């Protein structure tokens, strides 16, 4: 079983740095850790900004324009990274499907050969009776 895994085409793919980092970033972005950290960041931003506005300071005074800019920038970076990771997943699935197809074809040939051998054995047994 382990030997089959090592020979599986998925384990023989050389990924580029960009592909590896896209997979890592997408797996982090899709985690609860990221969601919790991001929610804490937004709550801290809103709290700090509200505090500064209450005391007359202008940091992000218009209804959180700077926060909107930061969120838009994060989203514009996240979307292509997630798409790259999804494309990698599609490539992996395609390779797995091709590998499975070749295994199925090989199994079909071997089953056909076994069937022919069984038919020969059956004929010889019937001839002896």
N, CA, C and O atoms as a Tinker XYZ file with bonds, in Angstrom:
   516  protein
     1  N      0.815000   -1.187000    0.000000    73     2
     2  CA     0.000000    0.000000    0.000000    64     1     3
     3  C      0.867000    1.262000    0.000000    63     2     4     5
     4  O      0.599000    2.199000   -0.753000    81     3
     5  N      1.896000    1.288000    0.835000    73     3     6
     6  CA     2.778000    2.453000    0.892000    64     5     7
     7  C      3.526000    2.606000   -0.421000    63     6     8     9
     8  O      3.700000    3.719000   -0.919000    81     7
     9  N      3.967000    1.490000   -0.979000    73     7    10
    10  CA     4.698000    1.549000   -2.250000    64     9    11
    11  C      3.801000    2.109000   -3.353000    63    10    12    13
    12  O      4.257000    2.876000   -4.201000    81    11
    13  N      2.512000    1.718000   -3.337000    73    11    14
    14  CA     1.592000    2.235000   -4.342000    64    13    15
    15  C      1.423000    3.747000   -4.185000    63    14    16    17
    16  O      1.352000    4.473000   -5.176000    81    15
    17  N      1.359000    4.215000   -2.940000    73    15    18
    18  CA     1.219000    5.652000   -2.712000    64    17    19
    19  C      2.421000    6.414000   -3.245000    63    18    20    21
    20  O      2.272000    7.476000   -3.850000    81    19
    21  N      3.611000    5.873000   -3.021000    73    19    22
    22  CA     4.818000    6.560000   -3.478000    64    21    23
    23  C      4.887000    6.618000   -4.986000    63    22    24    25
    24  O      5.452000    7.561000   -5.541000    81    23
    25  N      4.317000    5.617000   -5.671000    73    23    26
    26  CA     4.322000    5.611000   -7.128000    64    25    27
    27  C      3.137000    6.357000   -7.719000    63    26    28    29
    28  O      3.051000    6.517000   -8.936000    81    27
    29  N      2.232000    6.809000   -6.881000    73    27    30
    30  CA     1.058000    7.521000   -7.356000    64    29    31
    31  C      1.510000    8.834000   -7.995000    63    30    32    33
    32  O      2.411000    9.490000   -7.472000    81    31
    33  N      0.899000    9.232000   -9.122000    73    31    34
    34  CA     1.369000   10.433000   -9.836000    64    33    35
    35  C      1.268000   11.712000   -9.019000    63    34    36    37
    36  O      2.000000   12.664000   -9.291000    81    35
    37  N      0.400000   11.765000   -8.044000    73    35    38
    38  CA     0.249000   12.973000   -7.243000    64    37    39
    39  C      1.514000   13.239000   -6.432000    63    38    40    41
    40  O      1.877000   14.396000   -6.220000    81    39
    41  N      2.188000   12.185000   -5.976000    73    39    42
    42  CA     3.376000   12.355000   -5.154000    64    41    43
    43  C      4.622000   12.636000   -5.988000    63    42    44    45
    44  O      5.681000   12.937000   -5.438000    81    43
    45  N      4.503000   12.541000   -7.294000    73    43    46
    46  CA     5.654000   12.762000   -8.162000    64    45    47
    47  C      5.596000   14.115000   -8.868000    63    46    48    49
    48  O      6.329000   14.342000   -9.830000    81    47
    49  N      4.734000   15.013000   -8.399000    73    47    50
    50  CA     4.596000   16.331000   -9.017000    64    49    51
    51  C      5.578000   17.296000   -8.370000    63    50    52    53
    52  O      5.660000   17.383000   -7.145000    81    51
    53  N      6.315000   18.012000   -9.191000    73    51    54
    54  CA     7.198000   19.060000   -8.680000    64    53    55
    55  C      6.434000   20.372000   -8.738000    63    54    56    57
    56  O      6.144000   20.880000   -9.821000    81    55
    57  N      6.110000   20.918000   -7.578000    73    55    58
    58  CA     5.357000   22.164000   -7.521000    64    57    59
    59  C      6.324000   23.340000   -7.453000    63    58    60    61
    60  O      7.393000   23.259000   -6.847000    81    59
    61  N      5.923000   24.420000   -8.085000    73    59    62
    62  CA     6.723000   25.635000   -8.015000    64    61    63
    63  C      6.509000   26.305000   -6.661000    63    62    64    65
    64  O      5.612000   25.936000   -5.903000    81    63
    65  N      7.344000   27.287000   -6.374000    73    63    66
    66  CA     7.206000   28.032000   -5.126000    64    65    67
    67  C      5.850000   28.725000   -5.057000    63    66    68    69
    68  O      5.212000   28.744000   -4.004000    81    67
    69  N      5.414000   29.289000   -6.167000    73    67    70
    70  CA     4.121000   29.973000   -6.204000    64    69    71
    71  C      2.967000   29.030000   -5.938000    63    70    72    73
    72  O      2.032000   29.377000   -5.216000    81    71
    73  N      3.026000   27.822000   -6.524000    73    71    74
    74  CA     1.964000   26.844000   -6.308000    64    73    75
    75  C      1.936000   26.375000   -4.861000    63    74    76    77
    76  O      0.868000   26.243000   -4.262000    81    75
    77  N      3.115000   26.126000   -4.305000    73    75    78
    78  CA     3.189000   25.683000   -2.912000    64    77    79
    79  C      2.676000   26.765000   -1.974000    63    78    80    81
    80  O      1.919000   26.482000   -1.046000    81    79
    81  N      3.090000   28.009000   -2.218000    73    79    82
    82  CA     2.647000   29.092000   -1.338000    64    81    83
    83  C      1.156000   29.367000   -1.509000    63    82    84    85
    84  O      0.479000   29.680000   -0.530000    81    83
    85  N      0.628000   29.257000   -2.731000    73    83    86
    86  CA    -0.814000   29.449000   -2.937000    64    85    87
    87  C     -1.603000   28.399000   -2.177000    63    86    88    89
    88  O     -2.622000   28.716000   -1.562000    81    87
    89  N     -1.147000   27.152000   -2.210000    73    87    90
    90  CA    -1.827000   26.095000   -1.451000    64    89    91
    91  C     -1.777000   26.368000    0.045000    63    90    92    93
    92  O     -2.769000   26.178000    0.748000    81    91
    93  N     -0.621000   26.813000    0.532000    73    91    94
    94  CA    -0.473000   27.084000    1.970000    64    93    95
    95  C     -1.339000   28.261000    2.403000    63    94    96    97
    96  O     -2.012000   28.196000    3.431000    81    95
    97  N     -1.323000   29.335000    1.619000    73    95    98
    98  CA    -2.116000   30.515000    1.967000    64    97    99
    99  C     -3.605000   30.191000    1.909000    63    98   100   101
   100  O     -4.362000   30.591000    2.793000    81    99
   101  N     -4.024000   29.472000    0.879000    73    99   102
   102  CA    -5.443000   29.122000    0.759000    64   101   103
   103  C     -5.892000   28.218000    1.898000    63   102   104   105
   104  O     -7.022000   28.339000    2.372000    81   103
   105  N     -5.026000   27.316000    2.344000    73   103   106
   106  CA    -5.412000   26.457000    3.467000    64   105   107
   107  C     -5.501000   27.265000    4.757000    63   106   108   109
   108  O     -6.333000   26.965000    5.613000    81   107
   109  N     -4.655000   28.286000    4.910000    73   107   110
   110  CA    -4.739000   29.143000    6.097000    64   109   111
   111  C     -5.969000   30.044000    6.032000    63   110   112   113
   112  O     -6.674000   30.212000    7.027000    81   111
   113  N     -6.224000   30.620000    4.862000    73   111   114
   114  CA    -7.368000   31.515000    4.703000    64   113   115
   115  C     -8.676000   30.769000    4.960000    63   114   116   117
   116  O     -9.638000   31.358000    5.453000    81   115
   117  N     -8.717000   29.507000    4.639000    73   115   118
   118  CA    -9.924000   28.721000    4.841000    64   117   119
   119  C    -10.013000   28.074000    6.209000    63   118   120   121
   120  O    -10.777000   27.126000    6.390000    81   119
   121  N     -9.256000   28.561000    7.170000    73   119   122
   122  CA    -9.262000   27.952000    8.503000    64   121   123
   123  C     -9.989000   28.831000    9.515000    63   122   124   125
   124  O    -10.149000   30.034000    9.309000    81   123
   125  N    -10.420000   28.220000   10.596000    73   123   126
   126  CA   -11.058000   28.964000   11.675000    64   125   127
   127  C    -10.062000   29.904000   12.342000    63   126   128   129
   128  O    -10.447000   30.960000   12.842000    81   127
   129  N     -8.806000   29.534000   12.352000    73   127   130
   130  CA    -7.789000   30.408000   12.939000    64   129   131
   131  C     -7.784000   31.758000   12.235000    63   130   132   133
   132  O     -7.774000   32.802000   12.888000    81   131
   133  N     -7.792000   31.742000   10.907000    73   131   134
   134  CA    -7.801000   32.987000   10.141000    64   133   135
   135  C     -9.072000   33.782000   10.420000    63   134   136   137
   136  O     -9.018000   34.994000   10.626000    81   135
   137  N    -10.201000   33.105000   10.427000    73   135   138
   138  CA   -11.478000   33.797000   10.646000    64   137   139
   139  C    -11.487000   34.480000   12.012000    63   138   140   141
   140  O    -11.902000   35.634000   12.126000    81   139
   141  N    -11.033000   33.777000   13.045000    73   139   142
   142  CA   -11.011000   34.358000   14.391000    64   141   143
   143  C    -10.039000   35.530000   14.471000    63   142   144   145
   144  O    -10.374000   36.580000   15.020000    81   143
   145  N     -8.832000   35.353000   13.924000    73   143   146
   146  CA    -7.854000   36.450000   13.922000    64   145   147
   147  C     -8.398000   37.660000   13.168000    63   146   148   149
   148  O     -8.237000   38.798000   13.608000    81   147
   149  N     -9.036000   37.410000   12.039000    73   147   150
   150  CA    -9.568000   38.494000   11.228000    64   149   151
   151  C    -10.702000   39.220000   11.947000    63   150   152   153
   152  O    -10.779000   40.448000   11.903000    81   151
   153  N    -11.579000   38.470000   12.606000    73   151   154
   154  CA   -12.659000   39.104000   13.366000    64   153   155
   155  C    -12.108000   39.942000   14.516000    63   154   156   157
   156  O    -12.592000   41.045000   14.769000    81   155
   157  N    -11.099000   39.423000   15.212000    73   155   158
   158  CA   -10.465000   40.194000   16.288000    64   157   159
   159  C     -9.844000   41.471000   15.734000    63   158   160   161
   160  O     -9.978000   42.537000   16.335000    81   159
   161  N     -9.162000   41.371000   14.586000    73   159   162
   162  CA    -8.561000   42.542000   13.944000    64   161   163
   163  C     -9.614000   43.596000   13.618000    63   162   164   165
   164  O     -9.412000   44.781000   13.886000    81   163
   165  N    -10.727000   43.171000   13.046000    73   163   166
   166  CA   -11.783000   44.121000   12.672000    64   165   167
   167  C    -12.392000   44.751000   13.925000    63   166   168   169
   168  O    -12.639000   45.956000   13.954000    81   167
   169  N    -12.635000   43.943000   14.956000    73   167   170
   170  CA   -13.202000   44.493000   16.194000    64   169   171
   171  C    -12.243000   45.500000   16.839000    63   170   172   173
   172  O    -12.673000   46.546000   17.325000    81   171
   173  N    -10.947000   45.182000   16.840000    73   171   174
   174  CA    -9.963000   46.119000   17.392000    64   173   175
   175  C     -9.916000   47.410000   16.579000    63   174   176   177
   176  O     -9.849000   48.504000   17.140000    81   175
   177  N     -9.951000   47.274000   15.262000    73   175   178
   178  CA    -9.933000   48.457000   14.392000    64   177   179
   179  C    -11.145000   49.342000   14.682000    63   178   180   181
   180  O    -11.008000   50.551000   14.865000    81   179
   181  N    -12.333000   48.732000   14.721000    73   179   182
   182  CA   -13.554000   49.507000   14.957000    64   181   183
   183  C    -13.517000   50.153000   16.341000    63   182   184   185
   184  O    -13.871000   51.321000   16.497000    81   183
   185  N    -13.086000   49.386000   17.345000    73   183   186
   186  CA   -13.013000   49.928000   18.712000    64   185   187
   187  C    -12.022000   51.087000   18.794000    63   186   188   189
   188  O    -12.349000   52.139000   19.343000    81   187
   189  N    -10.828000   50.910000   18.261000    73   187   190
   190  CA    -9.805000   51.963000   18.311000    64   189   191
   191  C    -10.253000   53.189000   17.534000    63   190   192   193
   192  O    -10.067000   54.319000   17.986000    81   191
   193  N    -10.838000   52.970000   16.377000    73   191   194
   194  CA   -11.280000   54.089000   15.554000    64   193   195
   195  C    -12.405000   54.854000   16.238000    63   194   196   197
   196  O    -12.413000   56.085000   16.237000    81   195
   197  N    -13.348000   54.132000   16.819000    73   195   198
   198  CA   -14.443000   54.782000   17.527000    64   197   199
   199  C    -13.910000   55.570000   18.717000    63   198   200   201
   200  O    -14.360000   56.685000   18.983000    81   199
   201  N    -12.964000   54.995000   19.423000    73   199   202
   202  CA   -12.347000   55.679000   20.565000    64   201   203
   203  C    -11.688000   56.985000   20.125000    63   202   204   205
   204  O    -11.875000   58.019000   20.766000    81   203
   205  N    -10.917000   56.944000   19.033000    73   203   206
   206  CA   -10.213000   58.149000   18.557000    64   205   207
   207  C    -11.195000   59.207000   18.079000    63   206   208   209
   208  O    -10.991000   60.398000   18.314000    81   207
   209  N    -12.272000   58.773000   17.402000    73   207   210
   210  CA   -13.255000   59.744000   16.901000    64   209   211
   211  C    -13.959000   60.424000   18.071000    63   210   212   213
   212  O    -14.230000   61.624000   18.014000    81   211
   213  N    -14.261000   59.670000   19.137000    73   211   214
   214  CA   -14.947000   60.240000   20.299000    64   213   215
   215  C    -14.124000   61.352000   20.947000    63   214   216   217
   216  O    -14.684000   62.297000   21.502000    81   215
   217  N    -12.810000   61.242000   20.878000    73   215   218
   218  CA   -11.950000   62.248000   21.481000    64   217   219
   219  C    -11.443000   63.273000   20.465000    63   218   220   221
   220  O    -10.445000   63.950000   20.710000    81   219
   221  N    -12.121000   63.385000   19.337000    73   219   222
   222  CA   -11.837000   64.441000   18.379000    64   221   223
   223  C    -10.681000   64.181000   17.431000    63   222   224   225
   224  O    -10.338000   65.064000   16.645000    81   223
   225  N    -10.085000   63.043000   17.469000    73   223   226
   226  CA    -8.979000   62.723000   16.556000    64   225   227
   227  C     -9.561000   62.231000   15.221000    63   226   228   229
   228  O    -10.590000   61.556000   15.198000    81   227
   229  N     -8.903000   62.573000   14.130000    73   227   230
   230  CA    -9.342000   62.111000   12.809000    64   229   231
   231  C     -8.369000   61.046000   12.313000    63   230   232   233
   232  O     -7.310000   61.367000   11.774000    81   231
   233  N     -8.729000   59.793000   12.495000    73   231   234
   234  CA    -7.873000   58.704000   12.025000    64   233   235
   235  C     -8.539000   58.032000   10.830000    63   234   236   237
   236  O     -7.937000   57.910000    9.763000    81   235
   237  N     -9.769000   57.601000   11.013000    73   235   238
   238  CA   -10.550000   57.007000    9.931000    64   237   239
   239  C    -11.983000   57.494000   10.124000    63   238   240   241
   240  O    -12.903000   56.704000   10.338000    81   239
   241  N    -12.144000   58.788000   10.046000    73   239   242
   242  CA   -13.375000   59.428000   10.509000    64   241   243
   243  C    -14.601000   59.134000    9.648000    63   242   244   245
   244  O    -15.666000   58.808000   10.171000    81   243
   245  N    -14.454000   59.248000    8.348000    73   243   246
   246  CA   -15.606000   58.923000    7.506000    64   245   247
   247  C    -15.921000   57.458000    7.738000    63   246   248   249
   248  O    -15.031000   56.683000    8.088000    81   247
   249  N    -17.162000   57.068000    7.550000    73   247   250
   250  CA   -17.570000   55.730000    8.014000    64   249   251
   251  C    -16.594000   54.614000    7.601000    63   250   252   253
   252  O    -16.882000   53.798000    6.725000    81   251
   253  N    -15.461000   54.615000    8.251000    73   251   254
   254  CA   -14.468000   53.551000    8.120000    64   253   255
   255  C    -13.995000   53.351000    6.679000    63   254   256   257
   256  O    -13.980000   52.228000    6.175000    81   255
   257  N    -13.616000   54.426000    6.036000    73   255   258
   258  CA   -13.127000   54.371000    4.657000    64   257   259
   259  C    -11.811000   53.592000    4.587000    63   258   260   261
   260  O    -11.619000   52.760000    3.700000    81   259
   261  N    -10.916000   53.868000    5.523000    73   259   262
   262  CA    -9.632000   53.163000    5.515000    64   261   263
   263  C     -9.825000   51.667000    5.771000    63   262   264   265
   264  O     -9.148000   50.838000    5.164000    81   263
   265  N    -10.744000   51.329000    6.663000    73   263   266
   266  CA   -11.048000   49.911000    6.908000    64   265   267
   267  C    -11.598000   49.263000    5.645000    63   266   268   269
   268  O    -11.226000   48.138000    5.311000    81   267
   269  N    -12.479000   49.966000    4.945000    73   267   270
   270  CA   -13.007000   49.435000    3.678000    64   269   271
   271  C    -11.895000   49.222000    2.662000    63   270   272   273
   272  O    -11.895000   48.230000    1.934000    81   271
   273  N    -10.946000   50.154000    2.614000    73   271   274
   274  CA    -9.815000   50.019000    1.695000    64   273   275
   275  C     -8.976000   48.791000    2.048000    63   274   276   277
   276  O     -8.580000   48.024000    1.170000    81   275
   277  N     -8.712000   48.617000    3.349000    73   275   278
   278  CA    -7.924000   47.459000    3.788000    64   277   279
   279  C     -8.651000   46.164000    3.456000    63   278   280   281
   280  O     -8.042000   45.218000    2.954000    81   279
   281  N     -9.953000   46.117000    3.733000    73   279   282
   282  CA   -10.721000   44.905000    3.433000    64   281   283
   283  C    -10.769000   44.627000    1.935000    63   282   284   285
   284  O    -10.678000   43.473000    1.518000    81   283
   285  N    -10.912000   45.666000    1.125000    73   283   286
   286  CA   -10.922000   45.488000   -0.332000    64   285   287
   287  C     -9.569000   44.984000   -0.829000    63   286   288   289
   288  O     -9.507000   44.131000   -1.715000    81   287
   289  N     -8.493000   45.511000   -0.260000    73   287   290
   290  CA    -7.154000   45.067000   -0.661000    64   289   291
   291  C     -6.942000   43.598000   -0.286000    63   290   292   293
   292  O     -6.419000   42.817000   -1.080000    81   291
   293  N     -7.348000   43.237000    0.913000    73   291   294
   294  CA    -7.205000   41.834000    1.336000    64   293   295
   295  C     -8.013000   40.921000    0.428000    63   294   296   297
   296  O     -7.535000   39.867000    0.009000    81   295
   297  N     -9.236000   41.331000    0.127000    73   295   298
   298  CA   -10.089000   40.519000   -0.752000    64   297   299
   299  C     -9.501000   40.397000   -2.151000    63   298   300   301
   300  O     -9.537000   39.320000   -2.747000    81   299
   301  N     -8.962000   41.488000   -2.678000    73   299   302
   302  CA    -8.404000   41.435000   -4.033000    64   301   303
   303  C     -7.155000   40.563000   -4.101000    63   302   304   305
   304  O     -6.810000   40.057000   -5.168000    81   303
   305  N     -6.482000   40.386000   -2.979000    73   303   306
   306  CA    -5.319000   39.492000   -2.955000    64   305   307
   307  C     -5.758000   38.055000   -2.707000    63   306   308   309
   308  O     -5.208000   37.123000   -3.294000    81   307
   309  N     -6.758000   37.875000   -1.828000    73   307   310
   310  CA    -7.210000   36.530000   -1.480000    64   309   311
   311  C     -7.853000   35.808000   -2.659000    63   310   312   313
   312  O     -7.599000   34.622000   -2.873000    81   311
   313  N     -8.668000   36.502000   -3.413000    73   311   314
   314  CA    -9.425000   35.852000   -4.491000    64   313   315
   315  C     -8.517000   35.130000   -5.489000    63   314   316   317
   316  O     -8.753000   33.953000   -5.761000    81   315
   317  N     -7.493000   35.779000   -6.045000    73   315   318
   318  CA    -6.644000   35.049000   -6.996000    64   317   319
   319  C     -5.871000   33.900000   -6.344000    63   318   320   321
   320  O     -5.637000   32.873000   -6.980000    81   319
   321  N     -5.476000   34.067000   -5.085000    73   319   322
   322  CA    -4.750000   32.988000   -4.397000    64   321   323
   323  C     -5.655000   31.777000   -4.235000    63   322   324   325
   324  O     -5.231000   30.645000   -4.468000    81   323
   325  N     -6.897000   32.013000   -3.838000    73   323   326
   326  CA    -7.846000   30.908000   -3.686000    64   325   327
   327  C     -8.106000   30.250000   -5.033000    63   326   328   329
   328  O     -8.188000   29.024000   -5.118000    81   327
   329  N     -8.236000   31.048000   -6.082000    73   327   330
   330  CA    -8.455000   30.482000   -7.420000    64   329   331
   331  C     -7.260000   29.647000   -7.876000    63   330   332   333
   332  O     -7.437000   28.588000   -8.479000    81   331
   333  N     -6.037000   30.120000   -7.588000    73   331   334
   334  CA    -4.851000   29.333000   -7.944000    64   333   335
   335  C     -4.863000   27.996000   -7.223000    63   334   336   337
   336  O     -4.554000   26.961000   -7.813000    81   335
   337  N     -5.215000   28.022000   -5.961000    73   335   338
   338  CA    -5.261000   26.786000   -5.182000    64   337   339
   339  C     -6.335000   25.849000   -5.713000    63   338   340   341
   340  O     -6.123000   24.638000   -5.782000    81   339
   341  N     -7.481000   26.394000   -6.087000    73   339   342
   342  CA    -8.542000   25.560000   -6.654000    64   341   343
   343  C     -8.102000   24.962000   -7.994000    63   342   344   345
   344  O     -8.428000   23.814000   -8.297000    81   343
   345  N     -7.372000   25.730000   -8.789000    73   343   346
   346  CA    -6.856000   25.194000  -10.055000    64   345   347
   347  C     -5.895000   24.039000   -9.795000    63   346   348   349
   348  O     -5.909000   23.039000  -10.513000    81   347
   349  N     -5.063000   24.177000   -8.770000    73   347   350
   350  CA    -4.151000   23.083000   -8.405000    64   349   351
   351  C     -4.947000   21.854000   -7.990000    63   350   352   353
   352  O     -4.587000   20.733000   -8.349000    81   351
   353  N     -6.013000   22.052000   -7.247000    73   351   354
   354  CA    -6.842000   20.928000   -6.812000    64   353   355
   355  C     -7.480000   20.236000   -8.020000    63   354   356   357
   356  O     -7.572000   19.009000   -8.062000    81   355
   357  N     -7.916000   21.025000   -8.995000    73   355   358
   358  CA    -8.492000   20.448000  -10.216000    64   357   359
   359  C     -7.429000   19.635000  -10.952000    63   358   360   361
   360  O     -7.719000   18.552000  -11.459000    81   359
   361  N     -6.200000   20.150000  -11.014000    73   359   362
   362  CA    -5.120000   19.405000  -11.670000    64   361   363
   363  C     -4.849000   18.091000  -10.941000    63   362   364   365
   364  O     -4.654000   17.054000  -11.574000    81   363
   365  N     -4.836000   18.139000   -9.605000    73   363   366
   366  CA    -4.616000   16.915000   -8.825000    64   365   367
   367  C     -5.720000   15.903000   -9.083000    63   366   368   369
   368  O     -5.447000   14.719000   -9.283000    81   367
   369  N     -6.968000   16.364000   -9.079000    73   367   370
   370  CA    -8.091000   15.465000   -9.322000    64   369   371
   371  C     -8.026000   14.865000  -10.722000    63   370   372   373
   372  O     -8.345000   13.693000  -10.916000    81   371
   373  N     -7.609000   15.676000  -11.698000    73   371   374
   374  CA    -7.486000   15.161000  -13.071000    64   373   375
   375  C     -6.419000   14.075000  -13.145000    63   374   376   377
   376  O     -6.611000   13.047000  -13.793000    81   375
   377  N     -5.287000   14.314000  -12.472000    73   375   378
   378  CA    -4.233000   13.304000  -12.454000    64   377   379
   379  C     -4.691000   12.026000  -11.766000    63   378   380   381
   380  O     -4.386000   10.924000  -12.223000    81   379
   381  N     -5.419000   12.174000  -10.672000    73   379   382
   382  CA    -5.937000   11.001000   -9.972000    64   381   383
   383  C     -6.902000   10.237000  -10.874000    63   382   384   385
   384  O     -6.867000    9.008000  -10.930000    81   383
   385  N     -7.761000   10.968000  -11.577000    73   383   386
   386  CA    -8.716000   10.321000  -12.487000    64   385   387
   387  C     -7.984000    9.579000  -13.603000    63   386   388   389
   388  O     -8.358000    8.459000  -13.951000    81   387
   389  N     -6.939000   10.199000  -14.169000    73   387   390
   390  CA    -6.170000    9.531000  -15.221000    64   389   391
   391  C     -5.473000    8.288000  -14.681000    63   390   392   393
   392  O     -5.436000    7.254000  -15.348000    81   391
   393  N     -4.927000    8.387000  -13.486000    73   391   394
   394  CA    -4.258000    7.254000  -12.861000    64   393   395
   395  C     -5.260000    6.126000  -12.594000    63   394   396   397
   396  O     -4.983000    4.959000  -12.871000    81   395
   397  N     -6.415000    6.485000  -12.060000    73   395   398
   398  CA    -7.449000    5.485000  -11.801000    64   397   399
   399  C     -7.911000    4.826000  -13.091000    63   398   400   401
   400  O     -8.149000    3.619000  -13.120000    81   399
   401  N     -8.039000    5.605000  -14.156000    73   399   402
   402  CA    -8.453000    5.063000  -15.440000    64   401   403
   403  C     -7.423000    4.054000  -15.958000    63   402   404   405
   404  O     -7.786000    2.982000  -16.440000    81   403
   405  N     -6.141000    4.404000  -15.855000    73   403   406
   406  CA    -5.112000    3.475000  -16.336000    64   405   407
   407  C     -5.089000    2.199000  -15.491000    63   406   408   409
   408  O     -4.873000    1.109000  -16.021000    81   407
   409  N     -5.312000    2.331000  -14.176000    73   407   410
   410  CA    -5.375000    1.148000  -13.315000    64   409   411
   411  C     -6.576000    0.295000  -13.699000    63   410   412   413
   412  O     -6.476000   -0.930000  -13.757000    81   411
   413  N     -7.698000    0.928000  -13.957000    73   411   414
   414  CA    -8.896000    0.186000  -14.350000    64   413   415
   415  C     -8.694000   -0.533000  -15.674000    63   414   416   417
   416  O     -9.127000   -1.675000  -15.830000    81   415
   417  N     -8.044000    0.117000  -16.628000    73   415   418
   418  CA    -7.770000   -0.533000  -17.929000    64   417   419
   419  C     -6.863000   -1.746000  -17.744000    63   418   420   421
   420  O     -7.096000   -2.805000  -18.328000    81   419
   421  N     -5.831000   -1.578000  -16.926000    73   419   422
   422  CA    -4.914000   -2.690000  -16.662000    64   421   423
   423  C     -5.653000   -3.834000  -15.971000    63   422   424   425
   424  O     -5.456000   -5.000000  -16.313000    81   423
   425  N     -6.500000   -3.502000  -15.004000    73   423   426
   426  CA    -7.274000   -4.530000  -14.307000    64   425   427
   427  C     -8.214000   -5.239000  -15.259000    63   426   428   429
   428  O     -8.394000   -6.454000  -15.168000    81   427
   429  N     -8.815000   -4.494000  -16.173000    73   427   430
   430  CA    -9.725000   -5.086000  -17.150000    64   429   431
   431  C     -8.982000   -6.092000  -18.033000    63   430   432   433
   432  O     -9.503000   -7.173000  -18.311000    81   431
   433  N     -7.782000   -5.747000  -18.469000    73   431   434
   434  CA    -6.983000   -6.666000  -19.285000    64   433   435
   435  C     -6.635000   -7.924000  -18.491000    63   434   436   437
   436  O     -6.748000   -9.038000  -19.002000    81   435
   437  N     -6.212000   -7.741000  -17.240000    73   435   438
   438  CA    -5.837000   -8.884000  -16.413000    64   437   439
   439  C     -7.041000   -9.777000  -16.130000    63   438   440   441
   440  O     -6.914000  -11.001000  -16.137000    81   439
   441  N     -8.193000   -9.189000  -15.884000    73   439   442
   442  CA    -9.405000   -9.984000  -15.654000    64   441   443
   443  C     -9.767000  -10.752000  -16.913000    63   442   444   445
   444  O    -10.190000  -11.905000  -16.834000    81   443
   445  N     -9.606000  -10.123000  -18.084000    73   443   446
   446  CA    -9.870000  -10.818000  -19.353000    64   445   447
   447  C     -8.937000  -12.015000  -19.533000    63   446   448   449
   448  O     -9.365000  -13.080000  -19.978000    81   447
   449  N     -7.654000  -11.835000  -19.183000    73   447   450
   450  CA    -6.704000  -12.934000  -19.286000    64   449   451
   451  C     -7.052000  -14.054000  -18.312000    63   450   452   453
   452  O     -6.975000  -15.231000  -18.665000    81   451
   453  N     -7.429000  -13.699000  -17.104000    73   451   454
   454  CA    -7.822000  -14.717000  -16.116000    64   453   455
   455  C     -9.063000  -15.456000  -16.595000    63   454   456   457
   456  O     -9.162000  -16.673000  -16.437000    81   455
   457  N     -9.995000  -14.741000  -17.170000    73   455   458
   458  CA   -11.217000  -15.365000  -17.689000    64   457   459
   459  C    -10.874000  -16.369000  -18.793000    63   458   460   461
   460  O    -11.429000  -17.468000  -18.829000    81   459
   461  N     -9.963000  -15.993000  -19.689000    73   459   462
   462  CA    -9.552000  -16.914000  -20.757000    64   461   463
   463  C     -8.885000  -18.158000  -20.178000    63   462   464   465
   464  O     -9.131000  -19.274000  -20.636000    81   463
   465  N     -8.038000  -17.957000  -19.165000    73   463   466
   466  CA    -7.380000  -19.099000  -18.531000    64   465   467
   467  C     -8.397000  -20.011000  -17.852000    63   466   468   469
   468  O     -8.273000  -21.233000  -17.934000    81   467
   469  N     -9.366000  -19.462000  -17.207000    73   467   470
   470  CA   -10.401000  -20.266000  -16.551000    64   469   471
   471  C    -11.222000  -21.042000  -17.582000    63   470   472   473
   472  O    -11.580000  -22.198000  -17.356000    81   471
   473  N    -11.513000  -20.405000  -18.704000    73   471   474
   474  CA   -12.247000  -21.086000  -19.767000    64   473   475
   475  C    -11.431000  -22.260000  -20.321000    63   474   476   477
   476  O    -11.982000  -23.327000  -20.590000    81   475
   477  N    -10.105000  -22.061000  -20.492000    73   475   478
   478  CA    -9.247000  -23.163000  -20.951000    64   477   479
   479  C     -9.231000  -24.305000  -19.939000    63   478   480   481
   480  O     -9.333000  -25.476000  -20.304000    81   479
   481  N     -9.104000  -23.952000  -18.679000    73   479   482
   482  CA    -9.086000  -24.983000  -17.628000    64   481   483
   483  C    -10.416000  -25.734000  -17.619000    63   482   484   485
   484  O    -10.442000  -26.957000  -17.483000    81   483
   485  N    -11.517000  -25.000000  -17.766000    73   483   486
   486  CA   -12.839000  -25.627000  -17.763000    64   485   487
   487  C    -12.992000  -26.569000  -18.960000    63   486   488   489
   488  O    -13.548000  -27.659000  -18.828000    81   487
   489  N    -12.497000  -26.147000  -20.126000    73   487   490
   490  CA   -12.570000  -27.010000  -21.308000    64   489   491
   491  C    -11.776000  -28.293000  -21.108000    63   490   492   493
   492  O    -12.238000  -29.380000  -21.456000    81   491
   493  N    -10.576000  -28.160000  -20.543000    73   491   494
   494  CA    -9.742000  -29.346000  -20.297000    64   493   495
   495  C    -10.404000  -30.279000  -19.296000    63   494   496   497
   496  O    -10.353000  -31.500000  -19.440000    81   495
   497  N    -11.026000  -29.688000  -18.281000    73   495   498
   498  CA   -11.719000  -30.537000  -17.299000    64   497   499
   499  C    -12.907000  -31.238000  -17.934000    63   498   500   501
   500  O    -13.167000  -32.406000  -17.645000    81   499
   501  N    -13.632000  -30.533000  -18.799000    73   499   502
   502  CA   -14.790000  -31.143000  -19.470000    64   501   503
   503  C    -14.343000  -32.237000  -20.434000    63   502   504   505
   504  O    -15.050000  -33.232000  -20.595000    81   503
   505  N    -13.184000  -32.078000  -21.081000    73   503   506
   506  CA   -12.668000  -33.070000  -21.999000    64   505   507
   507  C    -12.276000  -34.351000  -21.263000    63   506   508   509
   508  O    -12.429000  -35.440000  -21.816000    81   507
   509  N    -11.784000  -34.251000  -20.056000    73   507   510
   510  CA   -11.352000  -35.392000  -19.267000    64   509   511
   511  C    -12.552000  -36.178000  -18.745000    63   510   512   513
   512  O    -12.402000  -37.359000  -18.432000    81   511
   513  N    -13.692000  -35.593000  -18.641000    73   511   514
   514  CA   -14.876000  -36.279000  -18.127000    64   513   515
   515  C    -15.494000  -37.087000  -19.154000    63   514   516
   516  O    -16.507000  -37.739000  -18.900000    81   515
